[in-house]
């Protein structure tokens, strides 16, 4: 049987490296066609030497010469650089699946190109749907492209819906770990550092997503993503703080029945399920022992974690407002990591950017590009 060819956008990040583990475990079924990274050329070259893809791309063009030198002993592997190269490589004819594991707004353009090239999308870049959910769904329908969620929460919802056909969703129960500051007071939050915020209690993720988890903006983005993926309204999505991260999310149906997907925190499972759907494959690793885990659920505090409330506001406003929120969040997230912004100040700047940035009900690509640029300028000026 022909191996499925996979392109991994963001292969040096947390999702990308775990996806390579899945491919390695099922090397009889999957093969790497392309790997990409933004800056980490040493790791990208190491991965290329191990998996022998047809091509690799570094988004940062200034790192091209260095990457080319690192790959000089493997001249058959094509080496490219730049954002345009990312857009072009996903259109390569042999590719079956594009795993979008890039972080942030940068993932939008190559995802659009992959959809137009009729590639199956394994979606791990939540910002794609946060910024341009309506556009992405229109394109997926137009080009008959499948979008399979990789986020553990959305994969859990997707798995809970398999076999339910047209049964309407009454409510989506979207779980959140609560991050490292779940039990902090407002006074304690004023003094948290990036070192505190980067210490996530249950998940091992990249720095940007870990900070978003600490502010719960990550969960806000997942609410927006769930709205588009599963065709529900914001009021049908309930966020449950679940510190154990065992129940990855659930669906409540019209008869009151609730179906959930449970498992130990391991991102390889939703990655593999996106690759193998509708089949389930063996996966090495720990199994869930119900005698070792208690399951707790709490209501999120929207005053302490204002970013989650801002995400709900953005959904209600619609148009380009989620795009504004995402752009402002990317600016303050980076500023916090660079010690240029306080923890609570992040939500203040996002809120002020929402108030000042030009609102548009339009949902086309050009509007998103202009909105992203304006919101970034405003948020930077507010720092």
Residue pairs with C-beta under 8 A, 6 or more apart in sequence:
1 29
3 28
3 29
3 30
3 31
4 29
4 30
4 31
4 96
4 97
4 275
5 31
5 32
5 33
5 94
5 95
5 96
5 97
6 19
6 23
6 30
6 31
6 32
6 33
6 95
6 96
6 97
6 98
6 99
6 275
7 32
7 33
7 34
7 35
7 36
7 89
7 90
7 92
7 95
7 97
7 98
7 99
7 114
7 119
8 16
8 19
8 20
8 32
8 34
8 35
8 36
8 99
8 101
9 16
9 36
9 86
9 90
9 98
9 99
9 100
9 101
9 102
9 107
9 110
9 125
10 16
10 36
10 37
10 38
10 99
10 100
10 101
10 102
10 103
10 107
10 124
10 125
11 17
11 19
11 20
11 35
11 36
11 37
11 44
11 47
11 101
12 37
12 38
12 40
12 43
12 44
12 47
13 101
13 102
13 103
13 206
14 204
14 205
14 206
14 209
14 267
15 99
15 101
15 124
15 150
15 267
15 271
16 35
16 99
16 101
18 267
18 268
18 271
19 99
19 101
19 271
19 275
20 32
20 47
20 51
21 268
22 30
22 268
22 271
22 272
22 275
22 283
23 30
23 31
23 32
23 51
23 275
24 51
25 283
25 284
26 272
26 275
26 276
26 281
29 276
29 281
30 275
32 51
32 52
32 53
33 53
33 54
33 55
33 92
33 94
33 95
34 53
34 54
34 55
34 56
34 57
34 89
34 90
34 92
34 95
35 44
35 47
35 48
35 51
35 53
35 56
35 57
36 44
36 56
36 57
36 58
36 59
36 86
36 89
36 102
37 43
37 44
37 56
37 57
37 58
37 59
38 58
38 59
38 60
38 102
38 106
39 58
39 59
39 60
39 63
41 58
41 63
41 66
41 67
41 70
42 70
44 56
44 58
44 67
45 56
45 67
45 70
45 71
48 56
48 71
48 74
48 77
49 74
52 74
52 77
53 77
54 77
54 78
54 92
54 94
55 77
55 78
55 79
55 80
55 89
55 92
56 67
56 71
56 77
56 78
56 79
56 80
57 79
57 80
57 81
57 82
57 85
57 86
57 89
58 64
58 67
58 79
58 80
58 81
59 81
59 82
59 83
59 85
59 86
59 106
60 81
61 81
61 82
63 81
64 79
64 81
64 82
67 79
67 81
68 79
71 77
71 79
80 88
80 89
83 106
83 109
86 109
86 110
87 109
87 110
87 113
88 113
90 98
90 110
90 113
90 114
90 117
90 119
91 113
91 114
91 116
91 117
95 114
95 117
95 119
96 119
96 120
97 119
97 120
97 121
97 122
97 274
97 275
98 110
98 111
98 114
98 119
98 120
98 121
98 122
99 122
99 124
99 150
99 271
99 274
100 107
100 110
100 111
100 114
100 121
100 122
100 123
100 124
100 125
100 128
101 124
101 125
101 150
102 110
102 125
103 125
103 127
103 206
103 208
103 209
104 125
104 127
104 208
104 326
104 330
105 127
105 131
105 326
105 327
105 330
105 372
107 125
107 127
107 128
108 125
108 127
108 128
108 131
108 132
108 368
111 121
111 123
111 125
111 128
111 136
112 135
112 136
112 139
112 365
114 121
114 145
115 121
115 136
115 139
115 140
115 143
115 145
116 139
116 143
118 143
118 144
118 145
119 145
120 145
120 146
120 148
121 140
121 145
121 146
121 147
121 148
122 148
122 150
122 271
122 274
122 275
123 129
123 147
123 148
123 149
123 150
123 151
123 154
123 274
124 150
124 151
124 271
126 151
126 218
126 221
126 222
126 225
127 221
127 326
128 136
129 136
129 224
129 225
129 228
129 229
130 221
130 224
130 225
130 322
130 323
130 325
130 326
131 322
131 323
131 326
131 368
131 372
132 323
132 363
132 365
132 368
133 224
133 225
133 227
133 228
133 322
134 228
134 363
135 363
135 364
135 365
135 368
136 147
136 228
137 228
139 145
140 146
140 147
147 229
148 158
148 273
148 274
148 277
149 155
149 157
149 158
149 225
149 229
149 270
149 274
150 267
150 270
150 271
150 274
151 222
151 225
151 270
152 248
152 249
152 265
152 267
152 269
152 270
153 174
153 175
153 222
153 226
153 248
153 249
154 222
154 225
154 226
154 229
154 249
155 248
155 261
155 269
155 270
155 273
155 274
156 175
156 247
156 248
156 249
156 250
156 260
156 261
156 270
157 172
157 174
157 226
157 229
157 230
157 249
157 250
157 251
157 261
158 229
159 261
159 273
160 249
160 250
160 251
160 259
160 260
160 261
161 169
161 230
161 251
161 259
162 278
164 251
164 253
164 259
167 253
167 254
168 253
168 254
169 230
169 231
169 232
169 236
169 251
169 252
169 253
170 236
170 252
170 253
170 254
170 256
171 236
171 237
171 238
171 251
171 252
172 226
172 230
172 232
172 236
172 237
172 238
172 249
172 250
172 251
172 252
173 238
173 240
173 249
173 250
173 251
173 252
173 258
173 260
174 219
174 222
174 223
174 226
174 237
174 238
174 239
174 240
174 249
175 239
175 240
175 241
175 242
175 245
175 247
175 248
175 249
175 250
175 297
176 216
176 219
176 239
176 240
176 241
176 242
176 300
177 200
177 201
177 202
177 203
177 213
177 241
177 242
177 243
177 245
178 216
178 241
178 242
178 243
178 298
178 300
179 197
179 200
179 201
179 213
179 214
179 215
179 216
180 196
180 197
180 199
180 200
180 201
180 214
181 188
181 189
181 192
181 196
181 197
181 214
181 304
182 241
182 243
182 298
184 192
184 304
186 303
186 304
186 344
189 304
189 343
189 344
190 342
190 343
190 344
192 214
192 343
194 211
194 336
194 337
194 339
197 210
197 211
197 214
197 336
197 343
198 207
198 210
198 211
200 210
200 213
200 214
201 243
202 243
202 244
202 245
202 265
203 210
203 213
203 245
203 265
203 267
205 213
207 337
208 330
208 333
208 334
208 337
209 218
211 333
211 336
211 337
212 218
212 221
212 307
212 329
212 333
213 219
214 343
215 305
215 307
215 343
215 346
215 347
216 300
216 305
216 307
216 308
217 307
217 308
217 310
217 311
217 329
217 333
217 346
217 350
219 239
219 300
219 308
219 311
220 307
220 308
220 309
220 310
220 311
220 312
220 314
220 325
221 311
221 326
223 234
223 237
223 239
223 308
223 311
223 312
223 315
224 311
224 314
224 315
224 322
226 232
226 237
227 233
227 234
227 237
227 315
234 312
234 315
234 316
239 300
239 308
240 297
240 298
240 299
240 300
241 297
241 298
241 299
241 300
242 295
242 296
242 297
242 298
243 296
243 298
244 293
244 294
244 295
244 296
245 265
246 262
246 263
246 264
246 265
246 288
246 293
246 295
247 260
247 261
247 262
247 295
248 260
248 261
248 262
248 263
248 270
249 260
249 261
250 258
250 259
250 260
250 261
251 258
251 259
251 260
252 258
253 259
262 288
263 269
263 288
264 285
264 286
264 287
264 288
266 285
266 286
268 283
268 285
269 283
272 281
272 283
273 280
300 308
302 308
302 309
306 347
306 351
307 329
307 346
307 347
307 350
310 325
310 347
310 350
310 351
310 354
311 322
311 325
313 321
313 354
314 321
314 322
314 324
314 325
314 354
315 322
317 359
318 361
319 359
319 360
319 361
319 362
319 363
320 359
320 360
320 361
320 362
320 363
320 367
320 368
320 371
321 354
321 359
323 368
323 371
323 372
323 375
324 353
324 354
324 357
324 359
324 371
324 375
325 350
325 353
325 354
326 372
327 353
327 371
327 372
327 373
327 375
327 376
327 379
328 349
328 350
328 353
328 354
328 357
328 375
328 376
328 378
328 379
329 346
329 350
330 376
331 349
331 376
331 379
331 380
331 383
332 341
332 345
332 346
332 349
332 350
332 379
332 383
333 346
335 341
335 346
335 383
336 342
336 343
336 346
340 383
341 349
341 383
349 379
349 382
349 383
350 379
352 378
352 382
353 375
353 378
353 379
353 382
356 378
357 371
357 374
357 375
357 378
358 371
358 374
360 367
360 371
